[in-house]
């Protein structure tokens, strides 16, 4: 038996097309979804963390061990490690480049492993050993990687240099600097706008050679 179906004139005017109200609603919804899809890449990592942490408010006490010294700061839990180091602890050697985890200028070590400080929250690293570029040298004695960068002229403008050096130290410690090709691969997360890559590789390879000889 055929079903008795009567079309709704308001829903399907002019031969079944949605009415103006339905079209407007659809376009608004589609536009909103598209806006959300396009918005994140245009925001910095710090802005995204802030947007996603609207329910986390209020200043709290954070304890960070940086370069062997325990430091106390008052900050919101949504503050990135990069901003905590630069804005709250005045350790400006760690640079803010892209703020998206793409350039490596903010590279620091946490418990001996290199990370991008702009992609993580300071509150997550309480009780951990944080090392920045300021903590590599021992008094007036430079770290071998710092000396190698000077010897091989591994920098020009110098903005990316702290992150390059921190990644270079980690690269050697990880055993990922046994050849030029391997070094380039494992240092590829650090960008140099001046193009000093051959000199950077030479510096890292020299330190790796020294480490292999003990």
Secondary structure as UniProt FT lines:
FT   TURN            9..11
FT   HELIX           13..16
FT   HELIX           20..42
FT   HELIX           45..51
FT   TURN            52..55
FT   STRAND          59..66
FT   TURN            67..68
FT   STRAND          69..76
FT   TURN            77..78
FT   HELIX           81..83
FT   HELIX           84..88
FT   TURN            92..93
FT   TURN            105..106
FT   STRAND          107..110
FT   TURN            111..112
FT   STRAND          113..116
FT   HELIX           117..119
FT   HELIX           122..125
FT   TURN            126..127
FT   STRAND          129..131
FT   HELIX           133..135
FT   TURN            139..140
FT   HELIX           144..151
FT   TURN            152..153
FT   TURN            159..160
FT   HELIX           161..173
FT   TURN            174..175
FT   HELIX           180..186
FT   TURN            187..189
FT   TURN            193..194
FT   HELIX           197..212
//
